[in-house]
Amino acid sequence: MLGKKEDQARQGVQGLRGGVGETGKIALFGDAALPWNLKLAAILELEPGVSIGQHDHTGEWELFYLLEGELHGLEMGREIVLRPGDSTLTGGGQEHRLENRGTAVARVLAVIAKA
């Protein structure tokens, strides 16, 4: 499956998972059906002050890989700071949240797969 840039339209998602502000979402494969039990393969863009609310991943796993910017959050009950090259893996009913407290946009690769 090939994900061409011209098929990757940016969509704004207001209050993602109960968060604050609009999170940009770029689906890497457009509207194509994803294989391998994948629910999401996207770049998420969080402007300063935007957050993804606290939520759990029951019956699925989510991988975040920070491409640029900085994100603060909660992962497995502890406060974290993600910088470019850092990643998280959340699943098995675990909860997490993320917030851009910086002054630049944060871009994160997000992949969600059913367990």
HELIX and SHEET records of a PDB file:
HELIX    1   1 LYS A    5  ASP A    7  5                                   3    
HELIX    2   2 LEU A   16  GLY A   18  5                                   3    
SHEET    1   A 6 ARG A  10  GLN A  14  0                                        
SHEET    2   A 6 GLU A  22  ALA A  27 -1                                        
SHEET    3   A 6 LEU A  38  LEU A  46 -1                                        
SHEET    4   A 6 ALA A 106  LYS A 114 -1                                        
SHEET    5   A 6 GLU A  60  GLU A  68 -1                                        
SHEET    6   A 6 SER A  87  GLY A  91 -1                                        
SHEET    1   B 4 SER A  51  ASP A  56  0                                        
SHEET    2   B 4 GLU A  95  GLU A  99 -1                                        
SHEET    3   B 4 LEU A  71  GLU A  75 -1                                        
SHEET    4   B 4 ARG A  78  LEU A  82 -1                                        
END                                                                             
